[in-house]
Amino acid sequence: MLLMPVVVVVVAAVVVVPVVSGIMAVTDHHEVIRWIMISRIYARLGNAERNRVRMMMVSRTRRNHTRHRTISVTVPPHHPAAAIGEHSL
């Protein structure tokens, strides 16, 4: 009976660690840390403040996604850079 909590903790760790490491590998670490910090603060706020924070988080995330997107540039065929191929800024 005493081993049951230990088994639960070990199984939880085996399940949680790969999932969290996979999420961290896919996303930006700073973004994940920022969301964790904001969610901790968020839990202590009232409804009005929560709505304000939610709007701030959504707008910040949208801004970040648009900033990281690459822009494809088409070079005219007579331009010297056309020999290199497709470019992105």
TAUR-V717057 format. One record per residue. N is the residue number from 0. SS is DSSP state (A for helix, B for strand, O for the rest). PHI is phi in whole degrees, -180 to 180 (* if undefined). Layout:
<<N	SS	PHI> <N	SS	PHI>>
//
This chain:
<<0	O	*> <1	O	-71> <2	O	-79> <3	A	-57> <4	A	-61> <5	A	-65> <6	A	-62> <7	A	-62> <8	A	-65> <9	A	-65> <10	A	-63> <11	A	-61> <12	A	-65> <13	A	-64> <14	A	-81> <15	A	-74> <16	A	-60> <17	A	-64> <18	A	-64> <19	A	-65> <20	A	-67> <21	A	-65> <22	A	-64> <23	A	-65> <24	A	-70> <25	A	-80> <26	O	-102> <27	O	-76> <28	A	-59> <29	A	-64> <30	A	-65> <31	A	-64> <32	A	-62> <33	A	-64> <34	A	-65> <35	A	-64> <36	A	-63> <37	A	-65> <38	A	-67> <39	A	-67> <40	A	-66> <41	A	-56> <42	O	-65> <43	O	-94> <44	O	-91> <45	O	-86> <46	A	-63> <47	A	-63> <48	A	-67> <49	A	-61> <50	A	-63> <51	A	-64> <52	A	-65> <53	A	-61> <54	A	-64> <55	A	-64> <56	A	-65> <57	A	-65> <58	A	-67> <59	A	-64> <60	A	-65> <61	A	-61> <62	A	-62> <63	A	-63> <64	A	-66> <65	A	-71> <66	A	-69> <67	A	-82> <68	O	-70> <69	O	-85> <70	O	-109> <71	B	-84> <72	B	-121> <73	O	-95> <74	O	-100> <75	O	-59> <76	O	-60> <77	O	-83> <78	O	-72> <79	A	-60> <80	A	-74> <81	A	-65> <82	A	-69> <83	O	-73> <84	O	120> <85	O	-75> <86	B	-117> <87	B	-139> <88	O	-84>>
//
